[in-house]
Amino acid sequence: MSRPAGRRTSPATGRAPLRLVLPAMAALALLLLPLAGLIQRAPWGSLPSRLTEPGALDALRLSLLTASVSTLLCLVLGVPTAWLLARVEFPGRSLVRALITVPLVLPPVVGGVALLLAFGRQGVAGQWLESCCGLTVPFTTGAVVLAQTFVALPFVILSVEGALRGTDVRYDEAAATLGASRWTTFRRVTVPLALPGIAAGAALGWARALGEFGATITFAGNFPGVSRTMPPAIYISLREDVDAAIVMSLLLLAVSIAVLAAMRERWLAGALG
């Protein structure tokens, strides 16, 4: 017997049950209300003058510089690592992938302590750097870059690996059949095909580096012009000038929204799918 045209008989397409709608609305409220409170409380009248204050500009410049450098490092280190995980079978690959994700779940302060113990003057690598090269890493601008790279690198690796797994490996095989070396195939075939995922990973890494606080303040300190990026500057301003903290928070919020807007849906699908 035929069903009447236009009638919906599947329960999956019926009216959404209230017991599912209410938690979804609560989730949206939990995510949006803090942002709405930040926007509502913002001192819009004095916004331009506060954004041009020397302390805010110095913190912004340092944040943009260190986040960009750390993102470049993440790409230099992360893209080859992602290629190994996606294209090469080797013993312990699952363990390597699990270790790469540790900074994602590690509390940032713990990451800062770990960096301090590794690259401090008494650290495993820090002792060698000081005795061999005369370099002291902690509480410098370089420490900011290192901390940001530590927390942002997993985002780049996982995004690029997902993009590489989504590309057709037959293109690599065809290039090898035509006589291309594996390095040439990587440069001329693999990277162009995975470029949207690489761009998405770079954007995610840059945004994560820009907002890093815990590892940075633990490992690099909070010295104006040296290691005081935007997040530590906001933290300090909360105790001295709440309006200034709100203005800088709005600036970081605007940057985050701009990054999300720049990442097209197909980039996210290729990187995280």
C-alpha positions as CSV (number, residue, x, y, z in Angstrom):
1,M,0.0,0.0,0.0
2,S,1.4,3.4,-1.0
3,R,2.0,6.1,1.6
4,P,0.2,9.4,1.3
5,A,2.4,12.0,-0.4
6,G,3.9,14.7,1.8
7,R,3.5,12.9,5.1
8,R,6.5,12.2,7.3
9,T,6.2,8.8,8.8
10,S,9.8,8.3,10.0
11,P,10.3,9.0,13.8
12,A,13.8,10.3,13.0
13,T,12.3,13.2,11.2
14,G,9.7,14.1,13.7
15,R,9.6,16.9,16.2
16,A,12.8,17.2,18.3
17,P,12.1,15.9,21.9
18,L,12.3,18.4,24.6
19,R,14.8,16.3,26.6
20,L,17.3,16.8,23.8
21,V,16.5,20.4,23.0
22,L,17.0,21.6,26.6
23,P,20.5,20.3,27.0
24,A,21.4,21.7,23.6
25,M,20.1,25.1,24.6
26,A,22.0,24.9,27.9
27,A,25.2,24.1,26.0
28,L,24.7,27.1,23.7
29,A,24.0,29.3,26.7
30,L,27.1,28.1,28.5
31,L,29.2,28.9,25.4
32,L,27.7,32.2,24.4
33,L,26.8,33.9,27.7
34,P,30.4,34.5,28.8
35,L,31.1,36.1,25.4
36,A,28.0,38.2,25.6
37,G,29.0,39.4,29.1
38,L,32.4,40.3,27.8
39,I,30.9,42.3,24.9
40,Q,28.2,43.9,27.1
41,R,30.8,45.0,29.8
42,A,33.3,46.4,27.3
43,P,34.2,50.1,27.6
44,W,33.3,51.0,24.0
45,G,33.8,54.7,24.4
46,S,37.4,54.4,25.5
47,L,38.2,51.4,23.3
48,P,40.4,53.2,20.7
49,S,42.5,54.9,23.3
50,R,43.0,51.8,25.4
51,L,44.0,49.7,22.4
52,T,46.8,52.2,21.6
53,E,48.2,52.2,25.2
54,P,52.0,51.3,25.1
55,G,51.5,48.2,27.3
56,A,48.8,46.8,25.2
57,L,50.6,47.5,22.0
58,D,53.8,45.9,23.2
59,A,52.0,42.8,24.4
60,L,50.2,42.6,21.1
61,R,53.3,43.0,19.0
62,L,55.1,40.3,21.0
63,S,52.1,38.0,20.8
64,L,51.9,38.3,17.0
65,L,55.6,37.9,16.6
66,T,56.0,34.9,18.8
67,A,52.9,33.2,17.6
68,S,54.0,33.6,14.0
69,V,57.5,32.3,14.7
70,S,56.1,29.3,16.6
71,T,53.6,28.5,13.9
72,L,56.5,28.5,11.3
73,L,58.4,26.1,13.6
74,C,55.3,24.0,13.9
75,L,55.0,23.7,10.1
76,V,58.7,22.9,9.7
77,L,58.5,20.2,12.3
78,G,54.9,19.1,12.1
79,V,54.4,18.5,8.4
80,P,57.2,15.9,8.1
81,T,56.0,14.3,11.3
82,A,52.5,14.1,9.9
83,W,53.8,12.7,6.7
84,L,55.6,9.9,8.6
85,L,52.5,9.0,10.6
86,A,50.3,9.0,7.5
87,R,52.5,7.5,4.9
88,V,55.2,5.3,6.6
89,E,54.6,2.1,8.5
90,F,57.1,1.7,11.4
91,P,57.1,0.0,14.8
92,G,55.6,2.1,17.6
93,R,53.7,4.4,15.2
94,S,50.6,4.3,17.5
95,L,52.7,5.1,20.5
96,V,54.3,8.1,18.7
97,R,50.8,9.4,17.8
98,A,49.7,9.0,21.4
99,L,52.7,10.8,22.7
100,I,52.1,13.7,20.2
101,T,48.6,14.2,21.7
102,V,49.9,14.5,25.3
103,P,50.3,18.3,25.2
104,L,46.6,18.5,24.2
105,V,45.5,17.0,27.5
106,L,48.4,18.1,29.7
107,P,47.6,21.1,31.9
108,P,49.5,24.1,30.5
109,V,51.2,24.8,33.8
110,V,52.5,21.2,33.9
111,G,53.8,21.7,30.4
112,G,55.7,24.8,31.5
113,V,57.2,23.0,34.5
114,A,58.3,20.2,32.1
115,L,59.9,22.7,29.8
116,L,61.6,24.4,32.7
117,L,63.1,21.1,33.9
118,A,64.2,20.2,30.3
119,F,65.6,23.5,29.1
120,G,66.5,25.2,32.4
121,R,70.0,25.6,33.6
122,Q,69.9,22.2,35.4
123,G,67.8,20.6,32.7
124,V,68.8,17.8,30.4
125,A,69.0,20.0,27.3
126,G,69.5,23.3,29.2
127,Q,72.9,22.2,30.7
128,W,74.2,21.3,27.3
129,L,72.9,24.5,25.7
130,E,74.6,26.7,28.3
131,S,77.9,24.9,28.4
132,C,78.2,24.4,24.6
133,C,76.5,27.5,23.2
134,G,76.2,29.8,26.2
135,L,72.4,30.0,25.7
136,T,70.0,30.4,28.6
137,V,66.5,29.6,27.4
138,P,64.1,30.2,30.3
139,F,62.5,33.7,30.9
140,T,63.4,34.9,27.4
141,T,61.5,35.6,24.2
142,G,62.8,32.4,22.9
143,A,61.2,30.6,25.8
144,V,57.9,32.1,24.8
145,V,58.3,30.7,21.3
146,L,59.3,27.3,22.6
147,A,56.3,27.1,25.0
148,Q,53.9,28.2,22.2
149,T,55.4,25.6,19.9
150,F,55.1,22.9,22.5
151,V,51.3,23.5,22.9
152,A,50.5,24.2,19.3
153,L,52.5,21.5,17.5
154,P,50.0,18.7,18.1
155,F,47.2,20.7,16.4
156,V,49.4,21.1,13.3
157,I,50.5,17.5,13.2
158,L,47.0,16.0,13.7
159,S,45.4,18.4,11.2
160,V,48.0,17.7,8.5
161,E,48.0,14.0,9.2
162,G,44.2,13.9,8.7
163,A,44.6,15.9,5.5
164,L,47.2,13.5,4.2
165,R,45.1,10.5,5.0
166,G,42.2,12.1,3.1
167,T,44.3,12.4,-0.1
168,D,44.5,9.6,-2.6
169,V,47.8,7.8,-2.2
170,R,47.6,6.7,-5.9
171,Y,48.9,10.1,-6.9
172,D,52.1,9.4,-4.9
173,E,52.4,5.9,-6.5
174,A,51.9,7.4,-10.0
175,A,54.7,9.9,-9.3
176,A,57.0,7.1,-8.1
177,T,56.2,5.1,-11.3
178,L,57.3,8.1,-13.4
179,G,60.6,8.1,-11.6
180,A,60.1,10.8,-9.0
181,S,62.0,10.3,-5.7
182,R,60.1,10.3,-2.5
183,W,61.3,13.8,-1.6
184,T,60.2,15.1,-5.0
185,T,56.8,13.4,-4.6
186,F,56.4,15.0,-1.2
187,R,57.2,18.5,-2.5
188,R,55.4,18.3,-5.9
189,V,52.5,16.0,-5.2
190,T,51.7,15.4,-1.5
191,V,52.0,18.9,-0.2
192,P,49.9,20.6,-2.9
193,L,47.1,18.0,-2.4
194,A,47.2,18.5,1.4
195,L,47.6,22.3,1.3
196,P,44.1,23.1,2.6
197,G,44.7,20.8,5.6
198,I,48.1,22.4,6.2
199,A,46.6,25.8,6.1
200,A,43.9,24.8,8.6
201,G,46.5,23.3,10.9
202,A,48.6,26.4,10.7
203,A,45.6,28.6,11.5
204,L,44.7,26.4,14.5
205,G,48.3,26.3,15.7
206,W,48.6,30.1,15.4
207,A,45.4,30.7,17.3
208,R,46.5,28.2,20.0
209,A,49.9,29.9,20.3
210,L,48.4,33.3,20.5
211,G,46.2,32.4,23.4
212,E,48.8,30.4,25.3
213,F,49.2,31.4,29.0
214,G,50.1,28.6,31.5
215,A,53.2,27.2,29.9
216,T,54.4,30.6,28.9
217,I,54.2,32.3,32.3
218,T,55.7,29.2,34.0
219,F,58.6,28.8,31.5
220,A,59.1,32.3,30.2
221,G,57.9,34.5,33.0
222,N,56.0,37.8,32.6
223,F,58.6,40.5,31.8
224,P,57.3,43.5,29.8
225,G,58.8,43.6,26.3
226,V,60.4,40.2,26.7
227,S,57.8,37.6,27.6
228,R,54.6,39.5,28.5
229,T,52.3,38.4,25.7
230,M,48.6,39.2,25.6
231,P,47.3,36.5,28.0
232,P,49.7,37.4,30.8
233,A,49.0,41.1,30.2
234,I,45.3,40.4,30.6
235,Y,45.9,38.5,33.8
236,I,47.9,41.4,35.2
237,S,45.4,43.9,34.1
238,L,42.6,42.1,35.9
239,R,44.2,43.2,39.2
240,E,45.0,46.8,38.1
241,D,42.6,47.9,35.4
242,V,39.6,45.6,34.6
243,D,38.6,47.7,31.6
244,A,42.0,47.3,30.0
245,A,41.7,43.5,30.6
246,I,38.3,43.5,28.9
247,V,39.6,45.5,25.9
248,M,42.6,43.1,25.4
249,S,40.2,40.1,25.8
250,L,38.0,41.5,23.1
251,L,41.0,41.9,20.8
252,L,41.9,38.3,21.3
253,L,38.3,37.3,20.7
254,A,38.2,39.2,17.5
255,V,41.4,37.5,16.3
256,S,40.0,34.1,17.2
257,I,36.8,34.8,15.2
258,A,38.8,36.1,12.3
259,V,40.9,32.8,12.3
260,L,37.7,30.7,12.4
261,A,36.2,32.8,9.6
262,A,39.3,32.4,7.4
263,M,39.2,28.6,7.8
264,R,36.7,27.4,5.2
265,E,34.6,24.3,5.9
266,R,36.4,22.3,3.3
267,W,39.7,22.9,5.1
268,L,38.3,21.6,8.4
269,A,36.7,18.7,6.6
270,G,40.0,17.8,5.0
271,A,42.0,18.3,8.2
272,L,39.8,16.7,10.8
273,G,37.7,14.3,8.8
